[in-house]
Amino acid sequence: MQALQLCQAIAESRSGLSASEIESALKLPRTSVFRLLRTLTSERVVEKRGTKYFYGTRIYEISAANSRSRYVQRITAPALSKLIAATNASAIICTLGDYCAFVIDVLDAREKQITTIRPGTKLPLFESAAGHVMLAYHPKYQNMNDSTHPANFDEQQAAKLRATTCTRGYAVSHFAPRNVTLVAVPVFMRDGELVSILAIELEGMIHDVKVLQAWSAKLKDIARQPTTGAHPYEQDMQ
């Protein structure tokens, strides 16, 4: 809560805030303010210029990522709706979360048969096709070592999932309790950065490679659409 209050105070100030001004705005002891600033500075949420504190680069990175995700959502949603129109499938759009694929939109073809995956759902790295895409294409999970990843991060399993996903060009996972299959593909921008993930949830435990390839090919066609515009996500940042 204090971090949010600090960010709000900086946002309301056009010329940055000094430590004493932050102390006054947050009504906190000086030691607490400096401890908070030290933490946020180390995470690049704020940065110090001279004697004043401003938004750090991390804030702008998050803003850019959100703008790109919104752009992908706006461009791909109509095509995904058309893709699933004559099926009982559900289409899912994810952005990149922290050790998860974060669902931002879900399109259900049938009102009486909808997926349990809803906007706000966090799809795990190891148990979902969307997570496998992140393991394969997100730099954060390609360059990890024992000193940086969490204790429950299985690097050997991650390496296998990366290899399988990169070889196929798409990811697949099955959820037996609901008898469904999830197929997911990456969405890259022109600079090669992974910005989003498109997935489709299909009825049944599908293992037929030709069927999976066919659906992944359709998703890939849609995933290419965000890179075909003249000025993709920059429009959302204006």
BELFEN-V762692 format. One record per backbone hydrogen bond with DSSP energy under -1.0 kcal/mol. NH is the residue of the N-H (numbers start at 1). CO is the residue of the C=O. If there is no record, write none. Layout:
# BELFEN-V762692
nh:NH co:CO
nh:NH co:CO
This chain:
# BELFEN-V762692
nh:5 co:1
nh:6 co:2
nh:7 co:3
nh:8 co:4
nh:9 co:5
nh:10 co:6
nh:11 co:7
nh:12 co:8
nh:17 co:53
nh:22 co:18
nh:23 co:19
nh:24 co:20
nh:25 co:21
nh:26 co:22
nh:27 co:23
nh:28 co:23
nh:33 co:29
nh:34 co:30
nh:35 co:31
nh:36 co:32
nh:37 co:33
nh:38 co:34
nh:39 co:35
nh:40 co:36
nh:41 co:37
nh:42 co:38
nh:43 co:39
nh:44 co:41
nh:45 co:40
nh:46 co:40
nh:47 co:54
nh:49 co:52
nh:52 co:49
nh:53 co:17
nh:54 co:47
nh:56 co:45
nh:58 co:44
nh:61 co:57
nh:62 co:58
nh:63 co:59
nh:64 co:60
nh:65 co:61
nh:66 co:62
nh:67 co:63
nh:68 co:64
nh:69 co:65
nh:70 co:66
nh:71 co:67
nh:72 co:68
nh:73 co:69
nh:74 co:70
nh:75 co:71
nh:76 co:72
nh:77 co:73
nh:80 co:76
nh:81 co:77
nh:82 co:78
nh:83 co:79
nh:84 co:80
nh:87 co:84
nh:90 co:201
nh:91 co:107
nh:92 co:199
nh:93 co:105
nh:94 co:197
nh:95 co:102
nh:97 co:100
nh:101 co:123
nh:102 co:95
nh:103 co:121
nh:104 co:93
nh:105 co:93
nh:107 co:91
nh:109 co:89
nh:120 co:103
nh:121 co:118
nh:123 co:101
nh:132 co:128
nh:133 co:129
nh:134 co:130
nh:135 co:131
nh:136 co:132
nh:137 co:133
nh:138 co:134
nh:141 co:138
nh:143 co:139
nh:148 co:145
nh:149 co:145
nh:153 co:150
nh:155 co:153
nh:158 co:154
nh:159 co:155
nh:160 co:156
nh:161 co:157
nh:162 co:158
nh:163 co:159
nh:164 co:160
nh:165 co:161
nh:166 co:162
nh:167 co:163
nh:168 co:164
nh:169 co:165
nh:171 co:184
nh:173 co:182
nh:175 co:180
nh:180 co:175
nh:181 co:202
nh:182 co:173
nh:183 co:200
nh:184 co:171
nh:185 co:198
nh:187 co:196
nh:189 co:193
nh:192 co:189
nh:195 co:187
nh:196 co:187
nh:197 co:94
nh:198 co:185
nh:199 co:92
nh:200 co:183
nh:201 co:90
nh:202 co:181
nh:204 co:179
nh:206 co:204
nh:212 co:208
nh:213 co:209
nh:214 co:210
nh:215 co:211
nh:216 co:212
nh:217 co:213
nh:218 co:214
nh:219 co:215
nh:220 co:216
nh:221 co:217
nh:222 co:218
nh:223 co:219
nh:224 co:220
nh:225 co:222
nh:227 co:224
nh:228 co:225
nh:236 co:233
nh:237 co:234
